[in-house]
Amino acid sequence: MLAGRGARVTGIDISPRLIEIARARDPEGTIEYRAADLAAPLPEYAGRFDAVASYLALNDVYDYCGFVTSLGEALRPGGSLVVALNNPYSYVVRKHVADYFDSGTAFPYRGMAAEGIKVHFYHRTLEEYLDAFYAAGLGLTKLVDVRTASNNQDTLLPEGFRFPFMNQVLSKFGGTPNLNRLARRGPTAL
Ligand SMILES: C[S@@+](CC[C@H](N)C(=O)[O-])C[C@H]1O[C@@H](n2cnc3c(N)ncnc32)[C@H](O)[C@@H]1O
């Protein structure tokens, strides 16, 4: 989306196979792709990005503090971070955990486990996620409860119940996030 609006975009994922697939979908090489572990320090990206977006990766990363630190370090001062993550309270509501404070519990993705692929997602408390953002020098400016589409009944909830599908946490070193403005200016984005 951002590349389509003129931004210079870098896409990073830990999976070389997924990066290969993404590259194949961008034959003109508009986006720079790289396979890297975002939980490990990436000093070559320090302060290089106007905006960082992470979509549903945070819950899947074992070292979530390292991951958040890398995202924060990649931003220039005043840059914006948008993170979509599963709502930690939903792990109780959807019966993944009985005890909200059972932080660190790992769950296999059932569909992928059936195919023999070992991928896990993790439960942590909202407080722990926010503390990781604050420790990385990021402040919460907006939290968005993303609605499940009304034609898409959440199969883990009883009929008629609604709960946010996920949250988007928008963070920044001060000011109001404005990704449209950033895209028009043609920033580098991760
Ligand atoms: C649920 S998928 C979401 C992928 C993509 N954002 C999407 O919405 O289709 C989680 C992604 O996080 C990636 N991931 C997990 N741990 C990572 C890490 N330490 N560094 C970078 N990427 C990681 C996985 O390889 C996977 O592609």
PDBQT file of the ligand as one rigid body, heavy atoms in Angstrom, charges set to zero:
ROOT
HETATM    1  C1  LIG A 201       0.857 -14.516  11.492  1.00  0.00    +0.000 C 
HETATM    2  S1  LIG A 201       2.219 -14.219  10.378  1.00  0.00    +0.000 S 
HETATM    3  C2  LIG A 201       1.762 -12.637   9.713  1.00  0.00    +0.000 C 
HETATM    4  C3  LIG A 201       2.474 -12.405   8.419  1.00  0.00    +0.000 C 
HETATM    5  C4  LIG A 201       2.029 -11.172   7.634  1.00  0.00    +0.000 C 
HETATM    6  N1  LIG A 201       2.287  -9.947   8.378  1.00  0.00    +0.000 N 
HETATM    7  C5  LIG A 201       0.589 -11.293   7.241  1.00  0.00    +0.000 C 
HETATM    8  O1  LIG A 201      -0.237 -10.593   7.804  1.00  0.00    +0.000 OA
HETATM    9  O2  LIG A 201       0.271 -12.108   6.382  1.00  0.00    +0.000 OA
HETATM   10  C6  LIG A 201       3.562 -13.849  11.479  1.00  0.00    +0.000 C 
HETATM   11  C7  LIG A 201       4.844 -13.584  10.745  1.00  0.00    +0.000 C 
HETATM   12  O3  LIG A 201       5.837 -13.212  11.696  1.00  0.00    +0.000 OA
HETATM   13  C8  LIG A 201       7.079 -13.701  11.213  1.00  0.00    +0.000 C 
HETATM   14  N2  LIG A 201       8.035 -13.715  12.333  1.00  0.00    +0.000 N 
HETATM   15  C9  LIG A 201       7.981 -14.483  13.451  1.00  0.00    +0.000 A 
HETATM   16  N3  LIG A 201       9.048 -14.239  14.233  1.00  0.00    +0.000 NA
HETATM   17  C10 LIG A 201       9.794 -13.283  13.606  1.00  0.00    +0.000 A 
HETATM   18  C11 LIG A 201      11.023 -12.622  13.925  1.00  0.00    +0.000 A 
HETATM   19  N4  LIG A 201      11.693 -12.897  15.059  1.00  0.00    +0.000 N 
HETATM   20  N5  LIG A 201      11.504 -11.715  13.038  1.00  0.00    +0.000 NA
HETATM   21  C12 LIG A 201      10.841 -11.430  11.888  1.00  0.00    +0.000 A 
HETATM   22  N6  LIG A 201       9.660 -12.025  11.540  1.00  0.00    +0.000 NA
HETATM   23  C13 LIG A 201       9.143 -12.944  12.386  1.00  0.00    +0.000 A 
HETATM   24  C14 LIG A 201       6.732 -15.092  10.675  1.00  0.00    +0.000 C 
HETATM   25  O4  LIG A 201       7.707 -15.620   9.809  1.00  0.00    +0.000 OA
HETATM   26  C15 LIG A 201       5.393 -14.795   9.978  1.00  0.00    +0.000 C 
HETATM   27  O5  LIG A 201       5.562 -14.442   8.630  1.00  0.00    +0.000 OA
ENDROOT
TORSDOF 0
